[in-house]
Amino acid sequence: MKKRIISLFLIAAIVISVFLAGGISVSAAGLSEYITITGFDPNVDYMRAMQRVLEDGSPYALQIGAIYEQQRNLKIDSLKLTQKKTSYFTSYTTAEQIKSAMTAEAKPKYTAEDLDLLARVIYAEVGCSWIPDWVQQMTGSVVLNRVASTYYPNTIREVIYQPGQYSPTWDGSINKKPDARTVANAKYLLEHGSICPANVVGQNSIVTGSGVYRSYYDSVLGTTVYFCYA
């Protein structure tokens, strides 16, 4: 993951250097107009990448952020994600303005119970410390995709407690207190939306539905979790 992000920074640096050499302005809302993004890395969390470059706040960092934002929007369109596309880096000119806009949009649209339940089911399903964040986020995304689907109940509680669906609700593991990492991943999903296509509504140890979107092999436990299309 780190190598991919470093590569993206290097590509962005080369592009920006070319435009700087040509005398084109690199204001926050400028350079992105001259760049056409045609690809993205499906494994990169571009929202977090955008948030990281904002900590720098320099004009150069904002241009990197503008590229990340275009890649994120392309990823949303290409993978048909339920996340909302953004235009922070073309609508605002300073890091502080962009941070304020992000903070305003990230105000909770969920209840404390939603966060607690989502974190608990993620922790019960894939809470082991060695399991990557993306697996936890995919597990939570399946819950959110079910809430949004017309084929499942309309709330997080109803989806999780739907009869015969999530084993933690009947084996008692849903009652385990989730750790801080899992709560953070659940909160991220509730604030930014599912990270997988809307029709990925299956998460199981066997392949279900019409096919596999992604899978994760747990080399410690020797098990595989499959994230499947409807």
Solvent accessible surface area in square Angstrom, and as a share of the most:
residue,aa,sasa,rsa
1,M,105,0.47
2,K,165,0.70
3,K,167,0.71
4,R,102,0.37
5,I,30,0.15
6,I,102,0.52
7,S,53,0.34
8,L,26,0.13
9,F,70,0.29
10,L,109,0.54
11,I,103,0.52
12,A,2,0.02
13,A,28,0.22
14,I,114,0.58
15,V,42,0.24
16,I,4,0.02
17,S,63,0.40
18,V,96,0.55
19,F,39,0.16
20,L,96,0.48
21,A,94,0.73
22,G,63,0.60
23,G,68,0.66
24,I,55,0.28
25,S,73,0.47
26,V,35,0.20
27,S,56,0.36
28,A,4,0.03
29,A,29,0.23
30,G,13,0.12
31,L,0,0.00
32,S,10,0.06
33,E,131,0.59
34,Y,119,0.45
35,I,23,0.12
36,T,115,0.67
37,I,36,0.18
38,T,123,0.71
39,G,36,0.34
40,F,53,0.22
41,D,23,0.12
42,P,70,0.44
43,N,46,0.24
44,V,1,0.01
45,D,43,0.23
46,Y,4,0.01
47,M,8,0.03
48,R,67,0.24
49,A,1,0.01
50,M,0,0.00
51,Q,65,0.29
52,R,123,0.45
53,V,8,0.05
54,L,4,0.02
55,E,132,0.59
56,D,98,0.51
57,G,29,0.27
58,S,38,0.25
59,P,83,0.52
60,Y,100,0.38
61,A,5,0.04
62,L,8,0.04
63,Q,1,0.00
64,I,1,0.00
65,G,0,0.00
66,A,2,0.02
67,I,15,0.08
68,Y,4,0.01
69,E,5,0.02
70,Q,46,0.20
71,Q,14,0.06
72,R,11,0.04
73,N,31,0.16
74,L,51,0.25
75,K,24,0.10
76,I,11,0.05
77,D,79,0.41
78,S,59,0.38
79,L,42,0.21
80,K,153,0.65
81,L,15,0.07
82,T,65,0.38
83,Q,22,0.10
84,K,140,0.59
85,K,96,0.41
86,T,19,0.11
87,S,60,0.39
88,Y,13,0.05
89,F,0,0.00
90,T,69,0.40
91,S,68,0.44
92,Y,80,0.30
93,T,76,0.44
94,T,60,0.35
95,A,10,0.08
96,E,115,0.52
97,Q,83,0.37
98,I,0,0.00
99,K,60,0.25
100,S,72,0.46
101,A,15,0.11
102,M,19,0.09
103,T,90,0.52
104,A,57,0.44
105,E,75,0.34
106,A,23,0.18
107,K,133,0.56
108,P,93,0.59
109,K,164,0.70
110,Y,36,0.14
111,T,79,0.46
112,A,86,0.67
113,E,82,0.37
114,D,30,0.16
115,L,37,0.18
116,D,59,0.31
117,L,8,0.04
118,L,0,0.00
119,A,1,0.00
120,R,57,0.21
121,V,0,0.00
122,I,0,0.00
123,Y,58,0.22
124,A,28,0.22
125,E,54,0.24
126,V,8,0.05
127,G,13,0.13
128,C,42,0.25
129,S,96,0.62
130,W,111,0.39
131,I,11,0.05
132,P,46,0.29
133,D,53,0.27
134,W,63,0.22
135,V,0,0.00
136,Q,0,0.00
137,Q,9,0.04
138,M,3,0.01
139,T,0,0.00
140,G,0,0.00
141,S,0,0.00
142,V,0,0.00
143,V,0,0.00
144,L,29,0.14
145,N,3,0.01
146,R,22,0.08
147,V,36,0.21
148,A,77,0.60
149,S,24,0.16
150,T,129,0.75
151,Y,189,0.72
152,Y,53,0.20
153,P,33,0.21
154,N,115,0.59
155,T,63,0.37
156,I,11,0.06
157,R,107,0.39
158,E,86,0.38
159,V,0,0.00
160,I,0,0.00
161,Y,90,0.34
162,Q,52,0.23
163,P,122,0.77
164,G,60,0.58
165,Q,75,0.33
166,Y,9,0.03
167,S,46,0.30
168,P,4,0.02
169,T,36,0.21
170,W,158,0.56
171,D,91,0.47
172,G,34,0.33
173,S,20,0.13
174,I,8,0.04
175,N,112,0.57
176,K,120,0.51
177,K,171,0.72
178,P,14,0.09
179,D,56,0.29
180,A,85,0.66
181,R,71,0.26
182,T,0,0.00
183,V,50,0.29
184,A,53,0.41
185,N,3,0.01
186,A,0,0.00
187,K,89,0.38
188,Y,18,0.07
189,L,0,0.00
190,L,31,0.15
191,E,49,0.22
192,H,33,0.15
193,G,21,0.20
194,S,2,0.01
195,I,34,0.17
196,C,0,0.00
197,P,10,0.06
198,A,48,0.37
199,N,76,0.39
200,V,0,0.00
201,V,10,0.06
202,G,10,0.09
203,Q,26,0.11
204,N,66,0.34
205,S,76,0.49
206,I,108,0.55
207,V,84,0.48
208,T,47,0.27
209,G,64,0.61
210,S,92,0.59
211,G,21,0.20
212,V,60,0.35
213,Y,48,0.18
214,R,74,0.27
215,S,54,0.35
216,Y,35,0.13
217,Y,131,0.50
218,D,6,0.03
219,S,91,0.59
220,V,93,0.53
221,L,105,0.52
222,G,46,0.44
223,T,74,0.43
224,T,35,0.20
225,V,18,0.10
226,Y,55,0.21
227,F,0,0.00
228,C,0,0.00
229,Y,65,0.25
230,A,76,0.59
